[in-house]
Amino acid sequence: MFESKTGVFFVAGLGFFAFAFLSNAIVPVLMYRHLPEKTVEELVNANYRYQVEDLAQRFPESFTKYLGEPPTDPQAAQDWYNEKAAELLRVGHKSYTGEGCWHCHSQFVRPVSNEELRWGPVARSEEYQNELQRPVLFGTRRVGPDLSREGGRRSSDWHAVHFFQPTALSEGSPMPSYPWFFDGSPERPNLRGLGIIAYVQWLGSWLESYPEYESYEESPLLEVELNPAPENTDDNAAE
């Protein structure tokens, strides 16, 4: 059997499978086994905290209804916001995975084809060593954009409208609407709505380059618009 062409392909297939398993599973485990897995509380950072406080300002009625009011004491308020920020991350992560958002949105910037020019810095292993990567949300398709650096690119108002009615902001978008994230309108997100917005705003908040925008090049037309050519009047023509 092993002397036939079929046998050679069979053995080669087993060999490639063993090599792939070793290089993609065993070696990474050995390389990064020293990295501790962060809890959700440890994932709360200053950039993300700002977004949570911003949610409280943009949607005060909903925020107070579902999360309460912060203490008047500054130190107590800081601890309270940290606690609520972690709570919203858990709620948002549960909604993100439960609604299957990862089917259409990856969270992995690959080191190929200059992806960093469009999505931001190439993903690093330590970004995925945390409680919110259970299951890992690398994703396999990009029906929609990669979201691993989405935080801070757009306002929470924008995300609220986008979740409520995607086509209102992205014409022809195949993304379904999520009215159950709201109490009737995009101005009134419920706990799940606040959570999913907070989760999206957290993505990439740990980067030094936060928020990460796409590369921008000035249009040559800008110079023309700022410095228009003088009009060719009849007097000038006569001269």
N, C-alpha and C positions, 0 to 999 in steps of 0.2 A: 504493500500500500504506500509506504513512504518513499518508494522509488518512483512512483508515478507522479504525473504533473499535479494531480489532485492532492496527493500527499504532501508535496512540496509547498503548495499554497496553504494547506491546512497548518503545517508547522510554522510557516512564515506568519500566518494570521495570529497564531498563538503567541509567537515571539513579539509581534508588534503590540498586541494587547498587553502583554506583560511589561513591555517597555513603557507604554502609555500610562499604565497603572502606577509604575514605579516613579516616573517623572512628574506626573500630575497629581498624585495622591500621597505617596509615601515620602518623597523628597520634601514637598512643601510642609508636611506635618513635622518632619524633623527640623526643618529650617526655622519654623516660626512657633515651635512648641513653647518657647520661653515667653511669648507675648501673653499677658493676662487678658482675659475677656472682660471688657468693661460693662458695667451695669448701665441701665438707662440714666440713673442719677448722675453718673460720671460723664455722660454725654452732653449734659447741659453746659453750654458755654456762653460767653458774653454776647456773641452775635445772635445766637438763638434766643437768648433771654430777651434781647431787644425786640425780636419779632413777636414774642409772647406778650410783652408789655404793649406792643403796637396793636395786637389783636384786642387787648382790653380797651384801647382808645378808639379803635375803629368800630367795634361791635360791643359797646358797653352794656347794653341790655342783655344780649345773649351771654356775654362773658360772666356777668354777675349772676344770671339765672342758673347757669350750669357749673360755675366754678366758685362763686361767692365773691366777696369783696376783700381786698388785701387789708392787712392791719395798718393802723395809722403809724405805728412805730417803724422807723426806717429799717432797722435790722430785722425785725420780725417780718416786715413786708418783703425783704430780700429773700429770706428763707421760704416764705410763702410762695413767691413767684417761682423759685427753684423747684419747689414741690409740685406746683401746678404745671410747670414746663415739662417735668418728667411724666406727669399724668397724661398730658396731651400727646406726648410722644408715643406712649403705649397705646392710647386710643387711636391715634392716627396710623400707627404701624398695623394695628389690627384691621382697620378699615382698608388700608392699602393692600394688604395680603388677601383679605376676605373678598374684596371686589375684583381681585385678579389684575390689578394695575400693572403688575410686573410682567404680564403677558405681552403688553405693548410698549412698555417703557423699561429699558435696561438701566442698571445702576453700575456701569462698569466702562470706564474710558480705556480703550485698548491701546497698546503701544504700537499701533500700525496706522498707515495711511494718513498721518498727520491729524489724527483725531483730536489731539489737544488744541488745535487751532479752532475747532468748532465747539468742543465740549468743555475744555479746561484741562488742567493737569492730569496726566495719566494716573489711573487708580493705583493705590498702594495697598499692600497686604494688610497693614495695620488698620486701615479704614474699615475692614470687615471683621475685626476681632472684637465684636460687641454683641450685646443681647439682642439688638434689633436686626441682626443678620442670621436669625434662626427662624425660618429658613433663609439661606443666602439668596439675595435678590439680584444676582448678576443680570438675569434676563437673557433671552436669546434673540429677541426681535426688537426692531425699532419702528413699529408702526407710528409711534410718537417719538419725541426726542428723548435722549438719555437724560435722566433726572438727577444724576449723582452730584451735579454742581448747580442745581436749579435754585437753591435758596438765595434770596436777596435779589434775583434778577427782575422779579416783578412784584408788585404790591400785593398784599393780602386781599385787597378789594378785587384785583384782577383775578386772583385764584378763586375767590368766592363766586364771581360771575361765571368763570370758566367751568367750575364744577356744576353750577346750576344749569347752565345752557352753553356748552362748548362752542356751538356754531355762532353764538353772538359775538365771539371774539376771534374765532378761527373758522373762516368760511370753508365749508366742505369737510370739516373735521369728522372723522369716523368715531370719535370718542362719544360714548353715551352720556346722557345727563344723569345727575345724581340728586334729584329733588329731595330724597330722604335724608340728605345731609343738612336740610334747612327746614325752618318752620314757615314755609310758604313763600319765601323770597330770599334772594341772595344777600339782602341786608340783615337776615336773621338766621345765621348758621346755628345749628344745635350742637350738642357736644361732639358728635361724630364729624360735623362740618368744621368746627374749630380744631379738632384733632388732626384731620387730614391736611388742613391748611398749614397748621404748625409743623407737621411732619415734613411737608414739601419744603417749607422755609428752613428747616433744620439741615436738609441735604446740602453738604458742602460748607456748612457754617464753620467747620473746623480748619478750613484752609486759610493760609496767610493771605491769599489773593481774594478772599471773600469780599463782596460777591464777585463771581467769575463771569465776565461778559465775553461774548464772541469778539474776535479780532475786528477792529474797525479801521478802515482806511478812508481818509477824506476824499470826496469826489472832486475831480478837477473842475467841475462846474461850479463849485463853491467859490472859487477865486473869481470866476466870471460874474457871479451874482453879487459878490461884495464890491467888485471893481468893474462896473459895466463900462463898455467902450463909449466914448462921447458920441452923441448923435450927430449925424452928417446932415446939417441943416443946409438950406439953399444959400445962405450967406457964406458958410464955410466953403461950399462948392464953388461959389463965384470967385473967392479968393484963390 
